[in-house]
Amino acid sequence: MNHTQTTNATGTSLRSRRLLSDLFQPEWAILPVLIVVMIVGTLSNSAFLSYDNFYGVVQQASELGVVTMGLTLVLIAGKFDLSLESTFGLAPMVGVYCLLEAGGSGLNLANSPILALLVIFAVGALIGAFNGVLVIYLRFNAFIATLATLILLRGISLGLTRGETLSDLPVLLTFAGDSTFLGVPVSFLVALGLLAILSVFMSSHRIGRMLYAVGGNQQAARVAGIPVERVLMGVFIVAGILAALAGLLQAGRIASIPSSLGQNLIFNAFAAAVLGGVSLNGGRGTIAGACGGVLLLVLIQDVLVLSQVPAYWINATTGVIILIALYISKISGADKGN
């Protein structure tokens, strides 16, 4: 009898600890922090809960969220891609550049916004494939290789536009970024749809499970018969396409493409991913958690802006947030052993 009672008590204790462990995972721990930030925002400025402010926050979170989803896939696979911010700017830029008249520094290939849209996603995919070749087949360090790609693509962006801003974008290219449906930004609906699709894919599809396996232990994944190189190449390509889409959303919102589009975006994307519990060592994290990190980061920045904090201090705050998130990740065991 005593043995049975002890066994039951032990089982109950294990279940309780497992439940507590799940609740205090970074993906879930972010929820009370979000609530606190929203309470602080509400108390600090009455404009925080206004429709206009909500609209702006949702748009910014959608754009950052889409590129962060791509980065999260790469991080879960155990790799880095710093060039996503340059893909964010260059892909829509090349698409619009193809529509401009030759005399206006463009190619004037065809007066077709649909062609431009296809070009945007093709550029994102090609950049992702290029990074994949460097990292997977040439075995370059992912951090250094994609940093070089970031610099290269930023130079190409400046060269194409000569430092100027592209404007007068076709309606097809601005629709997703500046339109609404029932008062909700279309960009938010796009991001929400991607969140749902990728979350189900990562948790239920065999390729999603392969991705976690590759990021957790690449050698073991290869021994298990997982096509590691193909999985990683697919991740880089998808991340590039998502970055191109995110750039299109922001270009549509501001109805133009400045040569600096996406500059420094990657720091916010990394901050959001880490805040959402994504491990920088691979094999751990969720799309939903990363998007929660995006929302938290955007809300914090929004509260600071409404409080009239100077922009340079807001940038410093982002750095502090990254350090805090890294520390939390370390003590929670997400990056155990590193």
TAPEQUI-V840118 format. One record per backbone hydrogen bond with DSSP energy under -1.0 kcal/mol. CO is the residue of the C=O (numbers start at 1). NH is the residue of the N-H. E is the energy in kcal/mol with one decimal. If there is no record, write none. Layout:
co:nh:e
CO:NH:E
CO:NH:E
This chain:
co:nh:e
1:5:-2.6
2:6:-2.6
3:7:-2.4
4:8:-2.6
5:9:-2.6
6:10:-2.5
7:11:-2.5
8:12:-2.6
9:13:-2.5
10:14:-2.5
11:15:-2.3
12:16:-2.4
13:17:-2.5
14:18:-2.4
15:19:-2.4
16:20:-2.5
17:21:-2.5
18:22:-2.3
19:23:-2.3
20:24:-1.7
22:25:-1.2
25:28:-1.1
25:29:-3.1
26:30:-1.1
28:31:-1.7
30:34:-2.3
31:35:-2.1
32:36:-2.3
33:37:-2.5
34:38:-2.3
35:39:-2.2
36:40:-2.6
37:41:-2.6
38:42:-2.3
39:43:-2.3
40:44:-2.2
41:45:-1.7
45:48:-1.7
47:50:-1.5
50:54:-2.4
51:55:-3.0
52:56:-2.2
53:57:-2.6
54:58:-2.6
55:59:-2.1
56:60:-2.4
57:61:-2.7
58:62:-2.0
59:63:-2.2
60:64:-2.5
61:65:-2.4
62:66:-2.1
63:67:-1.5
64:68:-2.2
65:69:-2.0
66:70:-1.4
67:71:-2.2
68:72:-2.7
69:73:-1.9
70:74:-1.7
71:75:-2.7
72:76:-2.8
73:77:-1.5
74:79:-2.4
75:78:-1.8
76:283:-3.0
83:87:-2.3
84:88:-2.4
85:89:-1.0
86:90:-3.3
87:91:-2.1
89:93:-1.1
90:94:-2.7
91:95:-1.9
92:96:-2.2
93:97:-2.4
94:98:-1.8
96:99:-1.3
96:100:-1.1
97:107:-1.9
98:109:-1.9
100:108:-1.6
101:104:-1.5
101:106:-2.2
102:105:-1.3
110:112:-2.0
112:116:-1.9
113:117:-2.3
114:118:-2.2
115:119:-2.5
116:120:-2.2
117:121:-1.7
118:122:-2.3
119:123:-2.8
120:124:-1.8
121:125:-2.3
122:126:-2.6
123:127:-2.5
124:128:-2.1
125:129:-2.5
126:130:-2.5
127:131:-2.4
128:132:-2.2
129:133:-2.3
130:134:-2.1
131:135:-2.6
132:136:-3.1
133:138:-2.5
134:140:-2.8
141:145:-3.1
142:146:-2.2
143:147:-1.4
144:148:-2.3
145:149:-2.0
146:150:-2.3
147:151:-2.1
148:152:-2.6
149:153:-3.0
150:154:-2.1
151:155:-2.0
152:156:-2.0
153:157:-2.4
154:158:-2.0
155:159:-2.2
156:160:-2.8
157:161:-1.9
158:162:-1.4
161:164:-1.9
166:257:-3.0
170:173:-1.0
171:175:-1.8
174:178:-2.0
175:179:-1.6
179:186:-2.8
181:184:-1.7
184:181:-2.9
185:189:-1.5
186:190:-2.5
187:191:-2.4
188:192:-2.7
189:193:-2.3
190:194:-2.3
191:195:-2.5
192:196:-2.2
193:197:-2.5
194:198:-3.0
195:199:-2.1
196:200:-2.1
197:201:-2.4
198:202:-2.8
199:203:-1.7
200:204:-2.5
201:205:-1.6
205:209:-1.9
206:210:-2.2
207:211:-2.1
208:212:-1.6
209:213:-2.0
210:214:-2.9
211:215:-2.3
212:216:-2.2
213:217:-2.4
217:221:-2.3
218:222:-2.1
219:223:-2.2
220:224:-1.8
221:226:-2.4
222:225:-1.5
226:228:-2.1
227:231:-2.4
228:232:-2.6
229:233:-2.5
230:234:-2.4
231:235:-1.9
232:236:-2.3
233:237:-2.2
234:238:-2.6
235:239:-2.6
236:240:-2.0
237:241:-2.2
238:242:-2.5
239:243:-2.2
240:244:-2.1
241:245:-2.3
242:246:-2.5
243:247:-2.3
244:248:-2.0
245:249:-2.1
246:250:-2.1
247:251:-2.6
248:252:-2.3
249:253:-1.9
250:254:-2.3
251:256:-1.2
257:166:-2.3
258:261:-1.9
260:263:-2.5
262:265:-2.1
265:269:-2.1
266:270:-2.5
267:271:-2.4
268:272:-2.7
269:273:-2.4
270:274:-2.6
271:275:-2.5
272:276:-1.8
273:278:-2.4
274:277:-1.8
284:279:-1.6
286:290:-2.0
287:291:-2.3
288:292:-2.1
289:293:-2.0
290:294:-1.9
291:295:-2.4
292:296:-2.3
293:297:-2.5
294:298:-2.7
295:299:-2.4
296:300:-2.4
297:301:-2.3
298:302:-2.2
299:303:-2.6
300:304:-2.1
301:305:-2.3
302:306:-2.7
303:307:-1.5
304:309:-2.6
305:308:-1.9
310:314:-1.5
311:315:-2.1
312:316:-1.6
313:317:-2.1
314:318:-1.6
315:319:-1.4
316:320:-2.0
317:321:-2.6
318:322:-2.1
319:323:-1.9
320:324:-2.5
321:325:-2.7
322:326:-2.5
323:327:-2.1
324:328:-2.6
325:329:-2.5
326:330:-2.1
327:331:-2.5
328:332:-1.7
329:334:-1.6
329:335:-1.0
333:336:-1.4
335:338:-1.8
